[in-house]
Amino acid sequence: MHKLSKEYLAECVQALDIEQTDSLSSTDNWAHVNKTLVHQDWDILYKKLAEYVDETAVNNESVQALMKEHFEIACRFYIPSKKAYIGMAIFYNQNEDMKKFHNSYHPAMVEYLGDAIVYYADNNL
């Protein structure tokens, strides 16, 4: 994400905030989401993704297939815009609890996941 301008990254954070707030208020705090299943699915996905972090570029076809899956899991809450999806990666990096959670799968997971999300968003959203 280091290649993106500070202004664009700020727009992404704002988009995430606006879209999540709207979604939370219109869905009774995501009452429609099976959060246990979401967390299980993300756990499986992050364990698979961790195998790629050290030696595989984020534009790798297998990595991007996992990012498609990541986006689809995120869409169980609401369908984020491109900017909001990138904002999610920024949130993972800036929120200490989220950073700790993701980096528990691999010490560089947050950074790798962020770059993989940006690549996925740029090419698919």
Summary of the structure (lengths in Angstrom):
residues: 125
radius of gyration: 13.9
end to end distance: 16.3
largest distance: 41.6
contacts: 364
relative contact order: 0.18
helix: 70%
strand: 0%
